[in-house]
Amino acid sequence: MFVESAFITREYREEQIPILENITSLCVLNKGNSIAIVNGVSIYPTQKQILIVPDGTFSKVQLEVTYANTDNKKRNPIPQNKILLIYKKLM
């Protein structure tokens, strides 16, 4: 049996991300200057966090993202809320 899959990279600036289906792995990179809280996991600016380890299974995932501003208001007066999702999906 042949299973087709693809790596997908998408940047999001919204607080609500659509439901991701048939996901076999998921990594989140915080590209903003605020702390991103993804499904309860805090991800600091420039930090990368694996949320779904590639273990041969696939999932339907709904991510909820909120942002907490850091105290560096002098350096970054305007919060930039964005994350990069890197995931592998069954096609």
N, CA, C and O atoms as CSV, one atom per row, in Angstrom:
chain,resi,resn,atom,element,x,y,z
A,1,MET,N,N,0.839,-1.178,0.000
A,1,MET,CA,C,0.000,0.000,0.000
A,1,MET,C,C,0.885,1.242,0.000
A,1,MET,O,O,1.827,1.339,0.787
A,2,PHE,N,N,0.586,2.173,-0.868
A,2,PHE,CA,C,1.348,3.412,-0.993
A,2,PHE,C,C,0.550,4.558,-0.382
A,2,PHE,O,O,-0.611,4.768,-0.734
A,3,VAL,N,N,1.166,5.292,0.522
A,3,VAL,CA,C,0.507,6.430,1.163
A,3,VAL,C,C,1.266,7.691,0.771
A,3,VAL,O,O,2.482,7.773,0.943
A,4,GLU,N,N,0.544,8.665,0.246
A,4,GLU,CA,C,1.163,9.919,-0.172
A,4,GLU,C,C,1.044,10.941,0.950
A,4,GLU,O,O,-0.010,11.086,1.568
A,5,SER,N,N,2.141,11.646,1.201
A,5,SER,CA,C,2.136,12.675,2.239
A,5,SER,C,C,2.942,13.864,1.754
A,5,SER,O,O,3.663,13.777,0.760
A,6,ALA,N,N,2.811,14.977,2.466
A,6,ALA,CA,C,3.530,16.192,2.084
A,6,ALA,C,C,3.828,17.015,3.326
A,6,ALA,O,O,3.037,17.048,4.268
A,7,PHE,N,N,4.993,17.688,3.316
A,7,PHE,CA,C,5.299,18.653,4.359
A,7,PHE,C,C,4.695,19.988,3.952
A,7,PHE,O,O,4.832,20.411,2.804
A,8,ILE,N,N,4.037,20.643,4.875
A,8,ILE,CA,C,3.398,21.927,4.608
A,8,ILE,C,C,3.905,22.929,5.623
A,8,ILE,O,O,4.017,22.622,6.810
A,9,THR,N,N,4.211,24.126,5.155
A,9,THR,CA,C,4.655,25.213,6.024
A,9,THR,C,C,3.715,26.393,5.800
A,9,THR,O,O,3.546,26.858,4.673
A,10,ARG,N,N,3.104,26.874,6.884
A,10,ARG,CA,C,2.178,28.005,6.786
A,10,ARG,C,C,2.394,28.955,7.945
A,10,ARG,O,O,2.617,28.539,9.082
A,11,GLU,N,N,2.326,30.234,7.636
A,11,GLU,CA,C,2.446,31.250,8.682
A,11,GLU,C,C,1.052,31.759,9.018
A,11,GLU,O,O,0.241,32.014,8.128
A,12,TYR,N,N,0.784,31.903,10.313
A,12,TYR,CA,C,-0.514,32.383,10.776
A,12,TYR,C,C,-0.328,33.599,11.666
A,12,TYR,O,O,0.603,33.664,12.468
A,13,ARG,N,N,-1.217,34.549,11.515
A,13,ARG,CA,C,-1.227,35.736,12.371
A,13,ARG,C,C,-2.524,35.832,13.161
A,13,ARG,O,O,-2.689,36.731,13.985
A,14,GLU,N,N,-3.408,34.944,12.920
A,14,GLU,CA,C,-4.693,34.943,13.605
A,14,GLU,C,C,-4.588,34.194,14.926
A,14,GLU,O,O,-3.650,33.428,15.147
A,15,GLU,N,N,-5.559,34.425,15.795
A,15,GLU,CA,C,-5.586,33.689,17.052
A,15,GLU,C,C,-6.268,32.335,16.891
A,15,GLU,O,O,-6.050,31.437,17.704
A,16,GLN,N,N,-7.075,32.178,15.875
A,16,GLN,CA,C,-7.753,30.905,15.643
A,16,GLN,C,C,-7.225,30.300,14.353
A,16,GLN,O,O,-7.229,30.958,13.312
A,17,ILE,N,N,-6.778,29.077,14.409
A,17,ILE,CA,C,-6.227,28.387,13.254
A,17,ILE,C,C,-7.229,27.318,12.837
A,17,ILE,O,O,-7.824,26.667,13.696
A,18,PRO,N,N,-7.428,27.124,11.529
A,18,PRO,CA,C,-8.391,26.103,11.109
A,18,PRO,C,C,-8.014,24.712,11.604
A,18,PRO,O,O,-6.876,24.468,12.004
A,19,ILE,N,N,-8.973,23.818,11.572
A,19,ILE,CA,C,-8.729,22.434,11.977
A,19,ILE,C,C,-7.829,21.782,10.926
A,19,ILE,O,O,-8.087,21.885,9.727
A,20,LEU,N,N,-6.785,21.117,11.383
A,20,LEU,CA,C,-5.849,20.419,10.506
A,20,LEU,C,C,-6.186,18.929,10.564
A,20,LEU,O,O,-6.289,18.356,11.649
A,21,GLU,N,N,-6.355,18.309,9.408
A,21,GLU,CA,C,-6.730,16.899,9.371
A,21,GLU,C,C,-5.628,16.042,8.762
A,21,GLU,O,O,-4.844,16.507,7.934
A,22,ASN,N,N,-5.584,14.787,9.185
A,22,ASN,CA,C,-4.610,13.797,8.706
A,22,ASN,C,C,-3.172,14.246,8.949
A,22,ASN,O,O,-2.314,14.086,8.081
A,23,ILE,N,N,-2.911,14.801,10.113
A,23,ILE,CA,C,-1.593,15.307,10.471
A,23,ILE,C,C,-0.784,14.188,11.121
A,23,ILE,O,O,-1.251,13.541,12.059
A,24,THR,N,N,0.429,13.962,10.621
A,24,THR,CA,C,1.289,12.929,11.193
A,24,THR,C,C,2.395,13.514,12.065
A,24,THR,O,O,2.963,12.801,12.892
A,25,SER,N,N,2.714,14.796,11.899
A,25,SER,CA,C,3.671,15.480,12.771
A,25,SER,C,C,3.380,16.969,12.716
A,25,SER,O,O,2.854,17.473,11.725
A,26,LEU,N,N,3.731,17.675,13.801
A,26,LEU,CA,C,3.450,19.111,13.870
A,26,LEU,C,C,4.505,19.799,14.719
A,26,LEU,O,O,4.799,19.377,15.837
A,27,CYS,N,N,5.065,20.860,14.171
A,27,CYS,CA,C,6.055,21.676,14.863
A,27,CYS,C,C,5.616,23.129,14.743
A,27,CYS,O,O,5.120,23.542,13.695
A,28,VAL,N,N,5.793,23.907,15.807
A,28,VAL,CA,C,5.421,25.319,15.812
A,28,VAL,C,C,6.663,26.155,16.075
A,28,VAL,O,O,7.417,25.887,17.011
A,29,LEU,N,N,6.869,27.173,15.240
A,29,LEU,CA,C,7.964,28.121,15.408
A,29,LEU,C,C,7.351,29.484,15.651
A,29,LEU,O,O,6.540,29.952,14.852
A,30,ASN,N,N,7.731,30.133,16.753
A,30,ASN,CA,C,7.217,31.461,17.069
A,30,ASN,C,C,8.065,32.489,16.340
A,30,ASN,O,O,9.234,32.682,16.674
A,31,LYS,N,N,7.482,33.154,15.343
A,31,LYS,CA,C,8.199,34.151,14.548
A,31,LYS,C,C,7.902,35.575,14.988
A,31,LYS,O,O,8.416,36.522,14.394
A,32,GLY,N,N,7.085,35.742,16.016
A,32,GLY,CA,C,6.745,37.072,16.497
A,32,GLY,C,C,7.615,37.487,17.659
A,32,GLY,O,O,8.610,36.835,17.974
A,33,ASN,N,N,7.223,38.595,18.303
A,33,ASN,CA,C,7.953,39.060,19.480
A,33,ASN,C,C,7.121,38.935,20.748
A,33,ASN,O,O,7.496,39.474,21.790
A,34,SER,N,N,5.995,38.232,20.673
A,34,SER,CA,C,5.150,37.946,21.831
A,34,SER,C,C,5.240,36.452,22.134
A,34,SER,O,O,5.641,35.660,21.281
A,35,ILE,N,N,4.868,36.079,23.344
A,35,ILE,CA,C,4.813,34.668,23.708
A,35,ILE,C,C,3.537,34.081,23.106
A,35,ILE,O,O,2.444,34.593,23.349
A,36,ALA,N,N,3.671,33.021,22.329
A,36,ALA,CA,C,2.516,32.336,21.752
A,36,ALA,C,C,2.148,31.177,22.669
A,36,ALA,O,O,3.007,30.383,23.054
A,37,ILE,N,N,0.894,31.085,23.009
A,37,ILE,CA,C,0.403,29.978,23.833
A,37,ILE,C,C,-0.481,29.118,22.928
A,37,ILE,O,O,-1.603,29.498,22.593
A,38,VAL,N,N,0.045,27.952,22.540
A,38,VAL,CA,C,-0.631,27.063,21.602
A,38,VAL,C,C,-1.141,25.853,22.370
A,38,VAL,O,O,-0.354,25.037,22.848
A,39,ASN,N,N,-2.463,25.739,22.486
A,39,ASN,CA,C,-3.097,24.651,23.235
A,39,ASN,C,C,-2.470,24.485,24.616
A,39,ASN,O,O,-2.241,23.362,25.064
A,40,GLY,N,N,-2.194,25.592,25.285
A,40,GLY,CA,C,-1.665,25.569,26.645
A,40,GLY,C,C,-0.153,25.490,26.755
A,40,GLY,O,O,0.376,25.553,27.864
A,41,VAL,N,N,0.562,25.354,25.643
A,41,VAL,CA,C,2.024,25.277,25.658
A,41,VAL,C,C,2.591,26.646,25.301
A,41,VAL,O,O,2.285,27.184,24.237
A,42,SER,N,N,3.414,27.213,26.181
A,42,SER,CA,C,4.025,28.520,25.931
A,42,SER,C,C,5.231,28.353,25.018
A,42,SER,O,O,6.118,27.537,25.270
A,43,ILE,N,N,5.243,29.148,23.950
A,43,ILE,CA,C,6.350,29.121,22.997
A,43,ILE,C,C,6.874,30.546,22.891
A,43,ILE,O,O,6.170,31.446,22.434
A,44,TYR,N,N,8.109,30.740,23.315
A,44,TYR,CA,C,8.713,32.076,23.371
A,44,TYR,C,C,9.217,32.490,21.990
A,44,TYR,O,O,9.418,31.637,21.125
A,45,PRO,N,N,9.426,33.803,21.772
A,45,PRO,CA,C,9.918,34.275,20.476
A,45,PRO,C,C,11.177,33.523,20.041
A,45,PRO,O,O,12.091,33.302,20.836
A,46,THR,N,N,11.205,33.147,18.796
A,46,THR,CA,C,12.254,32.375,18.107
A,46,THR,C,C,12.358,30.925,18.597
A,46,THR,O,O,13.225,30.189,18.126
A,47,GLN,N,N,11.511,30.503,19.516
A,47,GLN,CA,C,11.547,29.124,20.006
A,47,GLN,C,C,10.752,28.212,19.072
A,47,GLN,O,O,9.745,28.618,18.494
A,48,LYS,N,N,11.227,26.972,18.938
A,48,LYS,CA,C,10.572,25.949,18.137
A,48,LYS,C,C,10.100,24.843,19.075
A,48,LYS,O,O,10.853,24.411,19.949
A,49,GLN,N,N,8.865,24.381,18.904
A,49,GLN,CA,C,8.298,23.368,19.790
A,49,GLN,C,C,7.588,22.303,18.961
A,49,GLN,O,O,6.753,22.622,18.115
A,50,ILE,N,N,7.921,21.043,19.203
A,50,ILE,CA,C,7.220,19.937,18.545
A,50,ILE,C,C,5.980,19.608,19.367
A,50,ILE,O,O,6.078,19.312,20.558
A,51,LEU,N,N,4.819,19.659,18.730
A,51,LEU,CA,C,3.564,19.347,19.421
A,51,LEU,C,C,3.082,17.937,19.114
A,51,LEU,O,O,2.468,17.302,19.971
A,52,ILE,N,N,3.345,17.432,17.911
A,52,ILE,CA,C,2.984,16.060,17.550
A,52,ILE,C,C,4.234,15.382,17.001
A,52,ILE,O,O,4.764,15.772,15.961
A,53,VAL,N,N,4.685,14.379,17.706
A,53,VAL,CA,C,5.877,13.630,17.311
A,53,VAL,C,C,5.489,12.642,16.210
A,53,VAL,O,O,4.460,11.975,16.320
A,54,PRO,N,N,6.290,12.538,15.162
A,54,PRO,CA,C,5.961,11.578,14.097
A,54,PRO,C,C,6.118,10.134,14.587
A,54,PRO,O,O,7.234,9.632,14.716
A,55,ASP,N,N,4.991,9.479,14.856
A,55,ASP,CA,C,5.029,8.117,15.401
A,55,ASP,C,C,4.272,7.113,14.534
A,55,ASP,O,O,4.005,5.992,14.966
A,56,GLY,N,N,3.927,7.519,13.306
A,56,GLY,CA,C,3.240,6.599,12.400
A,56,GLY,C,C,1.725,6.693,12.444
A,56,GLY,O,O,1.047,6.018,11.670
A,57,THR,N,N,1.179,7.511,13.328
A,57,THR,CA,C,-0.268,7.683,13.394
A,57,THR,C,C,-0.637,9.023,12.753
A,57,THR,O,O,0.240,9.829,12.443
A,58,PHE,N,N,-1.936,9.255,12.556
A,58,PHE,CA,C,-2.369,10.555,12.053
A,58,PHE,C,C,-3.544,11.042,12.884
A,58,PHE,O,O,-4.291,10.250,13.459
A,59,SER,N,N,-3.696,12.371,12.937
A,59,SER,CA,C,-4.673,12.984,13.831
A,59,SER,C,C,-5.412,14.125,13.155
A,59,SER,O,O,-4.976,14.677,12.145
A,60,LYS,N,N,-6.537,14.452,13.752
A,60,LYS,CA,C,-7.267,15.672,13.428
A,60,LYS,C,C,-6.971,16.630,14.577
A,60,LYS,O,O,-7.198,16.294,15.739
A,61,VAL,N,N,-6.469,17.818,14.259
A,61,VAL,CA,C,-5.974,18.728,15.288
A,61,VAL,C,C,-6.642,20.084,15.161
A,61,VAL,O,O,-6.714,20.658,14.075
A,62,GLN,N,N,-7.129,20.587,16.286
A,62,GLN,CA,C,-7.624,21.962,16.320
A,62,GLN,C,C,-6.737,22.731,17.293
A,62,GLN,O,O,-6.696,22.422,18.483
A,63,LEU,N,N,-6.038,23.721,16.786
A,63,LEU,CA,C,-5.134,24.513,17.611
A,63,LEU,C,C,-5.812,25.817,18.006
A,63,LEU,O,O,-6.483,26.462,17.200
A,64,GLU,N,N,-5.619,26.183,19.258
A,64,GLU,CA,C,-6.063,27.487,19.741
A,64,GLU,C,C,-4.833,28.240,20.183
A,64,GLU,O,O,-4.036,27.743,20.978
A,65,VAL,N,N,-4.682,29.447,19.661
A,65,VAL,CA,C,-3.489,30.237,19.920
A,65,VAL,C,C,-3.892,31.555,20.548
A,65,VAL,O,O,-4.788,32.245,20.060
A,66,THR,N,N,-3.215,31.900,21.644
A,66,THR,CA,C,-3.337,33.227,22.236
A,66,THR,C,C,-1.929,33.774,22.389
A,66,THR,O,O,-0.954,33.023,22.341
A,67,TYR,N,N,-1.827,35.067,22.573
A,67,TYR,CA,C,-0.516,35.703,22.673
A,67,TYR,C,C,-0.438,36.514,23.951
A,67,TYR,O,O,-1.403,37.166,24.348
A,68,ALA,N,N,0.723,36.465,24.591
A,68,ALA,CA,C,0.995,37.258,25.785
A,68,ALA,C,C,2.175,38.159,25.464
A,68,ALA,O,O,3.233,37.680,25.055
A,69,ASN,N,N,2.001,39.446,25.645
A,69,ASN,CA,C,3.086,40.382,25.338
A,69,ASN,C,C,4.215,40.236,26.341
A,69,ASN,O,O,3.986,39.985,27.525
A,70,THR,N,N,5.427,40.395,25.855
A,70,THR,CA,C,6.591,40.378,26.736
A,70,THR,C,C,6.777,41.759,27.341
A,70,THR,O,O,6.125,42.716,26.922
A,71,ASP,N,N,7.653,41.867,28.314
A,71,ASP,CA,C,7.889,43.144,28.982
A,71,ASP,C,C,8.902,44.019,28.264
A,71,ASP,O,O,9.353,45.018,28.825
A,72,ASN,N,N,9.269,43.674,27.047
A,72,ASN,CA,C,10.272,44.435,26.312
A,72,ASN,C,C,9.618,45.554,25.502
A,72,ASN,O,O,9.864,45.673,24.301
A,73,LYS,N,N,8.801,46.360,26.136
A,73,LYS,CA,C,8.057,47.394,25.418
A,73,LYS,C,C,8.975,48.455,24.827
A,73,LYS,O,O,8.630,49.075,23.821
A,74,LYS,N,N,10.124,48.672,25.427
A,74,LYS,CA,C,11.038,49.670,24.880
A,74,LYS,C,C,11.662,49.182,23.580
A,74,LYS,O,O,11.828,49.962,22.643
A,75,ARG,N,N,12.008,47.900,23.512
A,75,ARG,CA,C,12.626,47.355,22.302
A,75,ARG,C,C,11.602,47.036,21.232
A,75,ARG,O,O,11.854,47.275,20.051
A,76,ASN,N,N,10.457,46.506,21.614
A,76,ASN,CA,C,9.426,46.088,20.658
A,76,ASN,C,C,8.100,46.739,21.035
A,76,ASN,O,O,7.258,46.098,21.664
A,77,PRO,N,N,7.901,47.994,20.665
A,77,PRO,CA,C,6.682,48.673,21.094
A,77,PRO,C,C,5.409,48.116,20.467
A,77,PRO,O,O,4.337,48.220,21.063
A,78,ILE,N,N,5.503,47.529,19.283
A,78,ILE,CA,C,4.322,46.989,18.610
A,78,ILE,C,C,4.419,45.462,18.615
A,78,ILE,O,O,5.339,44.904,18.017
A,79,PRO,N,N,3.482,44.777,19.280
A,79,PRO,CA,C,3.554,43.306,19.302
A,79,PRO,C,C,3.326,42.729,17.911
A,79,PRO,O,O,2.427,43.157,17.186
A,80,GLN,N,N,4.135,41.773,17.558
A,80,GLN,CA,C,3.989,41.048,16.295
A,80,GLN,C,C,3.628,39.616,16.648
A,80,GLN,O,O,4.454,38.854,17.150
A,81,ASN,N,N,2.385,39.266,16.378
A,81,ASN,CA,C,1.878,37.947,16.735
A,81,ASN,C,C,1.825,37.074,15.495
A,81,ASN,O,O,0.918,37.200,14.673
A,82,LYS,N,N,2.805,36.186,15.365
A,82,LYS,CA,C,2.764,35.254,14.246
A,82,LYS,C,C,3.540,33.992,14.588
A,82,LYS,O,O,4.576,34.018,15.251
A,83,ILE,N,N,2.984,32.881,14.099
A,83,ILE,CA,C,3.637,31.588,14.279
A,83,ILE,C,C,3.734,30.908,12.927
A,83,ILE,O,O,2.957,31.182,12.012
A,84,LEU,N,N,4.692,30.027,12.826
A,84,LEU,CA,C,4.885,29.229,11.622
A,84,LEU,C,C,4.591,27.785,11.986
A,84,LEU,O,O,5.201,27.236,12.904
A,85,LEU,N,N,3.658,27.168,11.269
A,85,LEU,CA,C,3.341,25.757,11.478
A,85,LEU,C,C,4.044,24.939,10.410
A,85,LEU,O,O,3.949,25.238,9.220
A,86,ILE,N,N,4.747,23.910,10.840
A,86,ILE,CA,C,5.407,22.980,9.930
A,86,ILE,C,C,4.810,21.612,10.244
A,86,ILE,O,O,5.009,21.082,11.337
A,87,TYR,N,N,4.088,21.046,9.298
A,87,TYR,CA,C,3.448,19.774,9.585
A,87,TYR,C,C,3.489,18.865,8.366
A,87,TYR,O,O,3.622,19.310,7.226
A,88,LYS,N,N,3.371,17.585,8.651
A,88,LYS,CA,C,3.300,16.583,7.597
A,88,LYS,C,C,1.872,16.059,7.566
A,88,LYS,O,O,1.285,15.737,8.599
A,89,LYS,N,N,1.334,15.983,6.367
A,89,LYS,CA,C,-0.067,15.627,6.208
A,89,LYS,C,C,-0.192,14.500,5.204
A,89,LYS,O,O,0.510,14.474,4.193
A,90,LEU,N,N,-1.095,13.561,5.490
A,90,LEU,CA,C,-1.434,12.512,4.530
A,90,LEU,C,C,-2.341,13.120,3.464
A,90,LEU,O,O,-3.290,13.839,3.778
A,91,MET,N,N,-2.045,12.829,2.228
A,91,MET,CA,C,-2.828,13.395,1.117
A,91,MET,C,C,-3.916,12.429,0.688
A,91,MET,O,O,-4.678,12.726,-0.232
